[in-house]
């Protein structure tokens, strides 16, 4: 999602009030937008987990394979690591893969999971509890935005180094200035010597990208349209879900896949909780997500600008995915 000057977040607001405020703000922009972070209610989280199983969406499989094969190396570079933090853990399977691959007998880890979705936090916690030696892991969950969650982690961290994971090419949901700002904020929450592991999807042929974001089973379309289902349910809106269609496009000059919802007919939408009254004509769109794709050198430069030093990189050449490990300096 392209960042504009967002409304100020008020810590005193409830999550529902913030949702209503954000919907009011972003739907008033030109072009109309919705923040992609609101995809992940319980149904949205389940649909995303289904997307990760699709044969056309290789990000999760490529990343998990790299973590399984290189996990011991990754954790060795981060030693003496005592704290793991994952931003947006999803099902927790990738973090569990890393822990299993780099297991050291007798080592205890404190694991912090940060996500706005309680469903994702619950699922990831259960995944970690099912590991062979769950007694060696203390899991702490933070239902919060990434920045707030990292602040909470910083207040209670112990001795040893911290390894933070930002996987799934989630950094690609920020445009370049937004990614730079986010990474600078992330660096500010870390101590010198802490490490960061970032997963990035690499540039690949357009046809391959389109199959990943507009799959033949329509799971990604359901994931996209569920955002309107959520607005109807939580904010009292009256979107006609069947009259909005999923569209994915590859924007080559900007090196990003964009997801949009397209109105199939004219409709008048009311969103009482956001004090909005909007008319959509046929063909009008709502921009719901951008997913930037990278070349390996671009990833390193982006991380160095934020105050990190390159340590190592591992690449899945079959699908085109990279894990990059950097150290806070």
N, C-alpha and C positions, 0 to 999 in steps of 0.2 A: 504494500500500500504506500503510495507516495505521501510523505509527511507534509502536512500543512501546520499552521500554528494551531495546535490542539487546544481545546478548552482546558482550563486549569483543573487538575484533579484535586478534589477536596477530601481530605482523610476522614472527615466527619460524615460523608455521604455513604449510604449503603451501596452495595454492588448494583442493585437494581436501579437506584437513582443515577449512578454513574453511567450505566447502560443507556438509560433514557436520555441523559445529557449528550452522550456521544452520538447516539442515533440522530438526535435533533441537529447536532453540529455537522456531522458528515453528510447527511442527506441534503443539507442546504448548500453544499459546495457544488462547484461546476468543474469537472463532471461529478455527479452524485457518487458517493462512496459509502462503504461500511467498513469498520475496522475488522481485520481478519481475526483478531484475538477472540472475537465473539462467536466464532465457529464452534467453540469447544464446550457446548453444554453436554449433558450425558449422551444424547443421541449423536451429536456431532463428533464427540470423542470416539464413540463406537464405530461410526462411519469412517473416521480417519484410520482406525485400526484395520478396518476392512480394506481400505485403499492400499495400505501397506502390504496386504497379502496378494494384491492383483499381480498377474504376470507382467503387466506393462509398466508397473511402478517399481523400479529397481533400486531406489534410494535406500530403503530399509534393508534389503538383502545385502547390498554391496557394503553398507556401513557395518552391519552385524558381522559379516565375514571378515572385514578388516579388524574389527575389535577382537574377534575370536583368534585370528592368526597373529595379531600384533599387540594384544593386550598386555602381555608380559613386558614387552619393550616399552609400551606407553607408561605403565606404572613404574618401571625401573627409572625412566627419565624423570619422574615426578618425586622420587624418593628424597627424604623420608616422608611419604604421604600418610596423613592420618585422617584427612577429611576429603570426602568427595561431594561435589555439588552438581546436580543436573538441573538445568533450566529447561522446563518442558519435557518431563520424563516419558510421556506417553504411557505405554504399557509397562515400562521398566525393564523390558527384555534386553535392550542394548546395554544398559548399565549392569544388569546381572551378567551378561556375557563378558564384559570387561572385568568384573570382579572375579568371575570364575577363571578366566584366562590368566589373570595375574595374581592368583591367590598365593599368599605367603603364610605358612603355618604359624599360628600364634598372634598374627597381627589383627588388631581391632580397628575397625573403620567407623567413623561417624558419617552417615550419608544424609545429605539434605536434599529434599526434592522440592522444587519451586514451580508452581503452576497455578493458573487462575481456575482451573477445572478441578472440583473436588472428586469427580469421577476418575480422572486421570491419576490423581494422587492416591486414591484408594486402590486402583488397579496396580500401580507401580509398587506400592507398599506390599501388597499381597505377593507380587512376583518376587520381591527381594526376600520376603519371609519364607518362600519356598526353596531358597538355596540350601545346599547341603549343610552348611554351618551357619545358620542364621544368628546363632548366639555371638558370632564375631562381628556383627553389624548392628549399629544403633541407627535407626531410621527416624528422621525428623522431617515432618512435612510443613510446608508454608503455602497456604492458599493466598497467593499474592502475585502482583506483577513482578517481573524479574528484578527490577531495581530495588523494590521494597523488600523482596525476599533476600537479596544479597546483603542488604543492610542488616537484616535480622541475623543472618548467618555470621556476619562480621562481629556482631555483638557477643556471640556465644562460642566462637571458635576456640579450639584448644591449641596445644603445642603442635609442632610439625607443620608440614607444607599442605596446602590445599590444592586439589585438582578440580577445576570447574569444567563441566562438559556442556557444550552448546551444539547439539547434534542435529541430524535430519535436514541439514541445509536451512535451518530456521533463520540464519542470518540473511538468507536471500529474500526474506519477507520485508526487509528494509531497503529503501533506495540508497545509493552510495552515501549521501550526506547523513541520512538516518542511521546507516550502519556504522559510520565513523563516530557519530555521537553516542550510539549505544555502546560501542566497544570502549570508548573513553570512560563512560560511566562504569562499565564493568571493571575496567582496569583500576579505577579509583577505589573500588570495593575490595581489591586484592592487596596482599602484602607483596613486597619485592621477593622474588623467588617462587611465588605461587605459579602454577601452570594452568593453561587453558587449552582444551582440545576442541577444535571447531570442525564440524563436518560441512562440506560444501559440494553441491552438485555442479558438475562441470558442463561447459558448452558441448552440445552434441547435435546430431542432425535434427531438423525441425520435425520430421515425421515421428521420430522416436519420442520427442518431447510431447507432441500432441497426443500420442497414445497414452502417455502417462497422466495427462491432465484432462483428457476427454475420452475416458475408457469406454470400450464397447458395451460393458454391462451397465453403464450409467451410475456407478457408485459415486464418482466425483461430482456428477451433476446433482445427485441427492444431497451430498455433503454441502454443496454450494447453496442449494435452495433451502436447506434446513435453517439457514440463517434467517430467512423470512418466517419460517415456522416458529422460530424462537421469538422473534419480534411480535408476532401475532399472540403467542401464548403469554409472554411475560409483560408486554407493554400494551396489550389490548388492541393491537392493530388489526386491519382487515385486508391484508394482502391476499389476492387470489393466487395461491401458490401455483396452480396449474397454468396460469397465464404468464409465468416468468420462466425463461429457458436459460440453461447453462451455455456459456460461450467461453472457450479458451483460445487464446491467440498467442503466437510467438512474435514478440516485438524485437526484431533482430538489432536495430540500431541501439536499443537500450539494454540488450542482452537479458531479456526477462520474458517469462510466460505470464500472461495476465488472465485472470478469471473475472468474468462479468455475469450479471444476471440481466436478461433482456426481456422487456415487456412484450408480450405477444399481441396485446390489444390495448386499447385505451381503458384506463381505470382510475378511479378516484380512491386514494388510500388515506385513511385516517389513523393516526397513531396517538391516542389520547394521552398516554404517559409522557410523550415527548412534545405535546402541543403542536403536532404537525398535521397539515392537511395538504396532500400532494396529488397532483394529476400527472399520471404517466401516459404518454402517447405510445402507440405501437412503435417498437424499435428503440425506445428510450432504455438506457442502461444504468446499472449500478455496478461500480467497480469494487470488487470484494477482495481481491488478492493480487499481489505481484510476487513472482518467485524468480529472483535473479540467478543467473547461471554464470560461472566464473571460469577463468583460465588460472592455472596454478600460481603463476607469478602475481596475479592480481590479489589473490588471497593473502600472500605474504606481505605485500606492500600495505594492504588495508590494516593488517594486524600490527605492523611496525608503526604505522601512523598513530595508533592508539596507545603506544607505549609498551609493546611487547617485543621480545627477541625470538627469532625463529630457532626452534630446536630440531624438529624432524617432521617429515611429511610421508604419508603412505597413500598410495593411489590404487584404486581398483580400475585397471585398464579395460576390463570387459564392459562394465556399465558406464564408467566415467564418473568416478566419485573420489573425493579426497578427504583424508583426515589430516589436519595440520596441528601440531603441538607447538605452543609458544610459551615463553616464560615472561612474567611481569618484571620489568626493569625499573 
